[in-house]
Amino acid sequence: MNLLIRADSSSTIGLGHIMRDLVLAQQYSDDNVMFACQALSGNIIDQIPYPVHLLSSNDPEELIDLIRTCSIDLLIIDHYDINATMEKQIKEQTGVSLLCLDDTYEKHYCNILLNHNISADKSRYTGLVPEYCELRCGAEYTLIRDEFKTEKQIKREKLYDLFISMGGTDPTNMTLRILKTLSNKLDICIVTTSGNPHLSELETFVQEKKNISLQVNSSLIAQLLNQSRLAIITPSVMVHEVLFMEIPFIAIQTASNQKDMFEYLQKKNYVVLKEWDADAISRFHNA
């Protein structure tokens, strides 16, 4: 089967779509997997271990031409700017089977809808998808990277008091705002990427601080998390990985698409914040 994944990454979009799609792609190891992406600023196209077709726009006609050229059987769309109208146009003009990823309860025109968040509620898609659409929602469909499954079997020394990851690009510069409130007696691990538009500012801030380890484009995220006592993250895909690793955490909402996960965690009595509050760390002083 020829499978095409349509997703983007950038300094503003973030890296989460591509990262979860790479996990999903592993489920199709016997198929011919390809990606279709725009070369946006701060993208991680070079980290995609599959053939990548570059698109010049988000015009559905361009994607339709690619589907026909590559004889695509299954199209996976993971993109907030591709709506149900565009999906219907693509499907009707190509006959392709369509799987859409969604985490904000939008309308979709697809054969399969995947919301892999632990907070996903299947009933909320009533009237949003065709009657024939297969709904894959909730924890049983959560996409966890293999590195975390391997790392969980290893017991490591706790080297860091705090693990901080505000997403791959941290467009709101939340990491720096947090760091400015923390004691220099805490050993801190910061995880970010070269797609972070505030990276140079962050590097300058930590330059003279021996208690802070800044990890850029690290391939050891699971290990660094395993070596930490408390994680400060966004209520996003990272929540699944932190829960899987059983690490206490504080989640700070930094984007509107994190609202559903934020509310779910709040109902489950996890520590979630709309704005950073350094006093929240005191809740874990015995961690």
KOLTORNU-165152 format. One record per residue (C-alpha): y, x, z; residue in one letter. Coordinates in steps of 0.1 Angstrom, whole numbers, padded with zeros to 4 digits, always signed. Layout:
<nodes>
YXZA...
</nodes>
This chain:
<nodes>
+0000+0000+0000M+0035+0012-0008N+0058+0007+0022L+0096+0011+0023L+0116+0012+0055I+0153+0004+0051R+0173+0018+0080A+0204+0040+0086D+0217+0064+0113S+0251+0078+0119S+0276+0088+0146S+0287+0051+0149T+0254+0033+0143I+0234+0057+0164G+0199+0071+0159L+0178+0044+0175G+0169+0025+0144H+0154+0055+0127I+0137+0068+0158M+0118+0035+0164R+0110+0031+0128D+0093+0065+0128L+0071+0052+0156V+0064+0021+0136L+0056+0041+0105A+0027+0058+0124Q+0010+0024+0124Q+0008+0027+0086Y-0008+0061+0084S-0032+0050+0056D-0003+0038+0034D+0024+0054+0013N+0055+0053+0035V+0090+0058+0022M+0125+0054+0037F+0157+0042+0021A+0189+0053+0038C+0226+0058+0032Q+0238+0094+0038A+0263+0083+0065L+0282+0108+0087S+0261+0120+0116G+0228+0108+0100N+0193+0123+0109I+0178+0119+0074I+0166+0155+0076D+0144+0146+0106Q+0125+0119+0087I+0090+0133+0077P+0086+0109+0048Y+0102+0107+0013P+0137+0094+0016V+0155+0075-0012H+0193+0078-0008L+0213+0047-0013L+0250+0047-0023S+0257+0013-0007S+0243-0016+0012N+0243-0037-0019D+0210-0057-0021P+0208-0052-0059E+0205-0014-0053E+0176-0020-0029L+0160-0045-0053I+0160-0019-0081D+0143+0007-0057L+0117-0018-0047I+0108-0025-0083R+0109+0012-0093T+0085+0022-0064C+0063-0009-0067S+0068-0017-0030I+0044-0040-0013D+0059-0042+0022L+0096-0038+0030L+0106-0032+0066I+0143-0038+0073I+0159-0025+0105D+0196-0030+0099H+0223-0052+0115Y+0243-0054+0082D+0215-0069+0062I+0215-0106+0069N+0191-0135+0061A+0209-0144+0028T+0204-0108+0016M+0168-0108+0028E+0161-0141+0009K+0177-0126-0023Q+0155-0094-0020I+0124-0114-0013K+0128-0140-0041E+0137-0114-0067Q+0109-0090-0059T+0082-0110-0042G+0079-0082-0016V+0064-0090+0018S+0092-0085+0044L+0091-0074+0080L+0124-0075+0099C+0132-0058+0132L+0156-0077+0154D+0169-0075+0190D+0199-0098+0189T+0183-0131+0179Y+0198-0133+0144E+0186-0155+0115K+0160-0138+0092H+0141-0147+0060Y+0109-0127+0065C+0071-0129+0068N+0070-0110+0101I+0097-0106+0127L+0094-0078+0153L+0114-0077+0185N+0097-0050+0205H+0120-0052+0235N+0103-0060+0268I+0130-0087+0271S+0121-0104+0238A+0117-0142+0240D+0097-0157+0211K+0111-0192+0217S+0146-0181+0209R+0137-0177+0173Y+0130-0214+0167T+0150-0224+0137G+0160-0187+0129L+0130-0178+0108V+0108-0196+0083P+0080-0217+0097E+0054-0193+0082Y+0070-0163+0099C+0047-0143+0123E+0066-0135+0155L+0058-0102+0172R+0078-0102+0204C+0076-0085+0238G+0059-0057+0257A+0026-0058+0237E+0046-0047+0206Y+0068-0021+0223T+0072+0011+0203L+0065+0042+0225I+0066+0077+0210R+0034+0097+0213D+0052+0125+0232E+0057+0101+0261F+0021+0090+0262K+0010+0127+0263T+0037+0137+0289E+0028+0109+0313K-0005+0126+0319Q+0012+0158+0332I+0026+0162+0367K+0057+0184+0366R+0081+0199+0392E+0113+0179+0395K+0140+0203+0382L+0169+0178+0378Y+0185+0153+0401D+0198+0134+0371L+0188+0129+0335F+0217+0115+0314I+0212+0101+0279S+0238+0077+0265M+0221+0074+0232G+0218+0099+0204G+0255+0098+0195T+0273+0083+0226D+0302+0069+0206P+0321+0058+0238T+0319+0093+0253N+0303+0078+0284M+0285+0110+0292T+0317+0129+0299L+0331+0100+0319R+0301+0101+0341I+0301+0139+0345L+0337+0139+0357K+0327+0118+0387T+0296+0138+0398L+0292+0164+0425S+0285+0200+0413N+0257+0200+0439K+0236+0179+0416L+0213+0195+0390D+0219+0176+0358I+0202+0174+0324C+0222+0159+0296I+0204+0149+0264V+0224+0143+0232T+0224+0152+0195T+0246+0170+0170S+0256+0136+0158G+0276+0131+0189N+0313+0130+0178P+0323+0142+0213H+0299+0172+0214L+0325+0199+0214S+0344+0183+0242E+0311+0180+0262L+0302+0216+0255E+0336+0228+0268T+0332+0208+0300F+0298+0221+0309V+0304+0257+0298Q+0312+0270+0333E+0289+0246+0352K+0257+0262+0361K+0243+0230+0375N+0244+0213+0341I+0219+0218+0313S+0231+0204+0280L+0202+0197+0256Q+0212+0191+0220V+0186+0179+0195N+0158+0185+0220S+0122+0179+0210S+0112+0178+0247L+0129+0145+0258I+0097+0133+0275A+0093+0165+0294Q+0129+0166+0305L+0127+0131+0317L+0094+0139+0336N+0112+0167+0353Q+0140+0144+0366S+0144+0123+0397R+0167+0097+0383L+0178+0087+0348A+0212+0073+0337I+0207+0056+0303I+0218+0027+0282T+0199-0007+0282P+0183+0001+0249S+0151+0015+0235V+0153+0043+0261M+0145+0018+0288V+0110+0013+0274H+0104+0051+0277E+0119+0054+0312V+0098+0025+0325L+0067+0039+0308F+0073+0072+0326M+0080+0054+0359E+0113+0071+0365I+0140+0053+0386P+0171+0046+0364F+0206+0032+0362I+0214+0014+0329A+0250+0012+0317I+0259-0012+0288Q+0279+0005+0261T+0274-0018+0231A+0271-0055+0225S+0236-0053+0211N+0224-0042+0246Q+0234-0075+0262K+0199-0090+0260D+0182-0060+0277M+0210-0058+0302F+0205-0094+0313E+0168-0090+0314Y+0170-0059+0337L+0196-0076+0358Q+0172-0105+0364K+0145-0081+0373K+0168-0065+0399N+0172-0031+0382Y+0205-0013+0387V+0226-0022+0356V+0263-0017+0352L+0290-0029+0328K+0312+0001+0339E+0302+0034+0354W+0302+0035+0392D+0292+0068+0407A+0284+0050+0440D+0254+0035+0423A+0236+0068+0426I+0235+0063+0464S+0210+0036+0459R+0185+0062+0450F+0194+0088+0476H+0157+0089+0488N+0144+0091+0452A
</nodes>
